[in-house]
């Protein structure tokens, strides 16, 4: 899967190290590994069976999110929902330093920012499959924010934690605590709720699919290299 031919001497003598490659024969060709090359080279010596299970779980969750707009916020379905809810709530005091508007938006911002931080952290320490699955985790959180935004006018979601849908949108205290109702009301564009939700769902889908593609690339490379070694 990785190119072994040196573009200078044309011999099949390229050696791949963690972060760069070089021609073993002519020594004239050397360069840093590109984004996908680094991950494919890492995957060659990795076990894949437990990664297939995790990949299957995230694949299933994408299918469910695409079929049910509320999937990402249900405690019964999404195993990450309580953890993500805690991250969301933590975002409010963190962003309170930047004013009232960002305090309100901070929960959703931090909920999406948190997986990105882990994504880069895992990539830096060369846990490439974990980094790939963080793209999927980010996708799940974008779906969650999309569901919250979609509720700005209806205001049916419980605010004490994600779970079954409830209705008490007439309560003034509830309206005060509904992030997206407050954000869009202050912008005088409450009617944007469904449009924003649709944009977020499309973005979440693309991010999620990118993570799955990275994951399947790593798994395929790992399986291919093991099968090839077995035949030899």
N, C-alpha and C positions, 0 to 999 in steps of 0.2 A: 504493500500500500504506500510505502514511502519510497521516493525515488532514490535509487542507489547509483545512478550513472553520473559521473563527474562531467560537467559541461566543458571542462578544459581538456582533460586527457581522454575523455569519453569512455573510460573504464568503469566497471561496476565496483567502485572502491570507496564510496561515501560512508563515513562513519558518523553515526548520530550520538551526540552526548546530550546532557540534560537541557542545555540552552543553546548549543551551536552544533554545526556539522563541519566536517573537513574531509578532504580526499586523502585517503591513507597512502596512496601511491605517489601522486605528484606534489602533494602538500601545498599546491598553489591556490586551491579553492577552499575557502572557509567563510562562513557567514552565520549569523544568528538564526535560530529556528523561528519560523513564523507561527502564528497563533494556532492553527490546526496541526502543524507538524509537531509542535511541542507536546500536544495532547495525544496524538497518535503514537509518538515515540514512547511516551509514558505508558500507554495502554498495552503495549506489546508484552510486558512482563507482569501484567495485573490479572488477578482472578476476576471472573465475571459473574459467577452464578448468583451471588447475593445482590449484585448490582441489577441483575435482570428483575429480581423481585421488586426492588425499589422503583425501577423504571416502569414496571407494570402498574404499580400503585399510582404513580404520577400520571401515567397514560390514562388510567381509569378515571382519575379525578378531572382531567381535561375533558374527557367525554361527558362526564356528568355536569361540569360547569357549562358546557356548550348547550346542553339540553335543559338545564334548570338554572335560571338566573339567580336563584336564592341558595344554590348548593353551597357556595363558599362561606356562608354565614350560619349554617346549621350545625349545631353541636353534634347532632347524631350522625352527620355525614362526613364533615371535614375534620380530620384528626388534629389539624393545626389551629383550629379556630380559637380556642381559649388562649393559646400562646400568642397568637396574632392580636387578639383583643387586648391583652396586656401591653403589647408593644404599642398598639394604637393609643391607649390611655397614657402611656409614658410619654408619647410625643407631644401631648398638650402642654405639660409643664416645661418641657425642653424648649419648645418654640414660643413660650410665653414671654421670653426675653425680647421678642421681635414685634410685639404689639398684639392687640386684641384679634385682629383678622388672622394673623399667622398662628396665634394660640388656638383658634378654632380649627384652622386647616391643618395644624401640626400633627394631629392624630393620624390623618390619612397620609400626610407626607412621610412621617416617620415609619408608618406601617409599610410603605413601599421602599423607603430608603434602607431599612434594616436588612432585608435580604441582599440588597446590593453590596452593603458593607461586608457581609459574609461571603458573597460571591467573589469579591476581590481578595479577601483574606484567604479563602481556600485556594484560589488560583495562585496566589503568591507562594504558598507552602506546597504547591504541586499536588493538591487533592483535586484533580481535574474533574472527576465524576461528581464529587460533592459540589464543586463550583457550577457544573452544568445543571444540577438539580436545583440550585439556588435560582436559576433563571425561571424554573417552573414554580418555585415558591413565590417569587416575585409576581408571576402571572396569577397565582391564586389570590394574592393580596390585592392586585389590581381588580380582579373580579369582585372581591369583597367591597372595595371602595366603590366600584360601579354599582353594586346593589344598594349601597348606602346613598349614593347620589340619586339613584332612580327613585328613592323614597322621599325626596325633598318635599314634594307637594302632598303625597298621600300620608306620609308620616305614620306608618304602621309598624315599623320595627321597634322592638324593645331596646332601650338604651342602657339597661343594666348589664347587658351581655348578650352576645348573639345566641339565638335559639329559635323557638317557634314564633311565628308572626303573631302580633297582638295589635289591637287598635285602641288607642286613646289619644288621637291626634288633636283633640280639643283642649287638652291640658296646656296651659301657658308655660308651665315649668318644663314640660316635655319639649315644647317648641323651642324654648331657650337652650335646651341641651342637645338639640338635633343639629349636628355640625353643618350638614349640607343645606338645611333649611335656613340657618343663620347666614351662611356664606352667600347663597344665591339671593336671599332677601336683601342683604346689604348691597349687593350689586344690582338690585332691581331687575333680576332676570331669573325669577323662580321657574319660568317656563323652560329654561335650559336643562332641567334635570334629566329628562330622557335622552336628550342629545348628548350631554356629557357622559351619561351612563353608556350609551352605545359606542362612543369614541373610546372610552376606557375598556369596554369589553373587547373591541377589535384590537386595541393595543395589548391587552392581557393575553389574547389568543396568540398574537404574533410572538410575543416574548416567550410564552409557554412552549410553542412549537419549536422555537430556536433552541430552548433548553433540551427538549426531547431529541432534537436532531443531533445535538452535541453528545447527549447520552448514548444514543444508539450508535453513533460513530465510534465512541470509545468501546462500547460492548462488542461491536462487530470486529474491531481491530484486535481486541483481546482474544475473542474466540478464534478468529482467523489465524492468529499467530500460534495459538496452542494446537490447533488442528494441523497446521503446517509442520510444527515441531514433532507431533506424534507420527506423522507420515514419514518424516526423516528418520 
